[in-house]
């Protein structure tokens, strides 16, 4: 496990964190964040918030219980993530628009 402080939700290149051999063999090393889970509260209690990217619109949403609200991508990078889900870009992938 490792920790990287990232100020972006898209087009993050992780090539520098690979071994030298993998840097040569791995063609696709750029990722886009598609979901972010945050835990608020003490380890034994609290609540979870989830940030999810809507691929059709490129907008981010925050979900907690039954409440869904718009959120700016910049707010996601400021949160302390519990779990993050990244999608690796392939040659034919169009960059994910994370319009603010």
C-alpha positions as CSV (number, residue, x, y, z in Angstrom):
1,X,0.0,0.0,0.0
2,X,1.2,3.5,-0.7
3,X,-0.1,7.1,-0.4
4,X,0.0,9.7,-3.1
5,X,-1.2,13.2,-2.6
6,X,-3.1,14.1,-5.7
7,X,-4.7,17.4,-6.7
8,X,-6.5,16.1,-9.7
9,X,-9.4,13.7,-10.4
10,X,-8.4,12.9,-14.0
11,X,-5.4,12.2,-16.2
12,X,-3.2,11.0,-13.3
13,X,-0.1,9.3,-14.6
14,X,1.3,6.7,-12.2
15,X,4.2,5.6,-14.4
16,X,6.9,7.0,-12.0
17,X,5.6,4.6,-9.2
18,X,6.2,1.5,-11.3
19,X,9.4,-0.6,-11.3
20,X,11.8,0.2,-14.2
21,X,10.8,-3.0,-15.9
22,X,7.1,-2.2,-15.7
23,X,7.7,1.3,-16.9
24,X,9.0,-0.2,-20.2
25,X,6.3,-2.9,-20.5
26,X,3.2,-1.1,-19.3
27,X,1.6,0.9,-22.1
28,X,-1.3,2.4,-20.1
29,X,-0.4,4.2,-16.8
30,X,-2.9,7.1,-16.8
31,X,-6.0,6.9,-14.6
32,X,-9.2,8.8,-13.9
33,X,-10.9,8.9,-10.6
34,X,-14.5,7.6,-10.9
35,X,-15.5,7.2,-7.2
36,X,-14.4,8.3,-3.8
37,X,-15.6,7.1,-0.4
38,X,-15.1,9.2,2.7
39,X,-15.7,8.2,6.3
40,X,-16.7,10.9,8.8
41,X,-16.5,10.3,12.5
42,X,-14.7,7.9,14.8
43,X,-13.5,4.5,13.6
44,X,-16.2,2.7,15.6
45,X,-19.0,5.0,14.5
46,X,-19.8,7.7,12.0
47,X,-21.1,7.9,8.4
48,X,-19.9,7.4,4.9
49,X,-20.2,9.8,2.0
50,X,-19.6,8.7,-1.6
51,X,-18.5,10.9,-4.5
52,X,-19.4,9.4,-7.9
53,X,-18.6,10.7,-11.4
54,X,-21.5,10.6,-13.9
55,X,-19.8,9.6,-17.1
56,X,-22.6,11.0,-19.3
57,X,-22.4,14.5,-18.0
58,X,-18.9,14.6,-16.4
59,X,-20.5,16.0,-13.2
60,X,-19.6,14.8,-9.7
61,X,-22.2,13.9,-7.2
62,X,-22.0,13.4,-3.4
63,X,-24.3,10.8,-1.9
64,X,-25.1,10.3,1.8
65,X,-28.0,8.1,2.8
66,X,-30.9,9.3,0.5
67,X,-29.4,12.7,-0.2
68,X,-27.7,13.4,-3.5
69,X,-26.1,16.8,-4.3
70,X,-23.8,18.2,-6.9
71,X,-20.1,18.7,-5.9
72,X,-17.2,20.4,-7.5
73,X,-14.2,18.1,-8.4
74,X,-11.9,20.4,-6.4
75,X,-13.8,19.4,-3.2
76,X,-13.0,15.8,-3.8
77,X,-9.3,16.4,-3.8
78,X,-9.6,18.1,-0.4
79,X,-11.4,15.2,1.2
80,X,-9.7,12.4,3.2
81,X,-10.6,9.4,1.1
82,X,-11.2,6.0,2.7
83,X,-11.4,4.2,-0.6
84,X,-10.9,5.5,-4.2
85,X,-11.8,3.8,-7.4
86,X,-9.7,4.7,-10.5
87,X,-10.3,3.7,-14.1
88,X,-7.2,3.1,-16.3
89,X,-7.3,4.9,-19.6
90,X,-6.8,2.9,-22.8
91,X,-5.7,4.2,-26.2
92,X,-9.3,4.7,-27.4
93,X,-10.5,6.3,-24.2
94,X,-11.8,9.8,-24.4
95,X,-10.6,11.9,-21.4
96,X,-13.3,12.1,-18.8
97,X,-14.7,15.7,-18.7
98,X,-14.9,16.8,-15.1
99,X,-16.5,20.1,-15.8
100,X,-16.8,22.5,-12.9
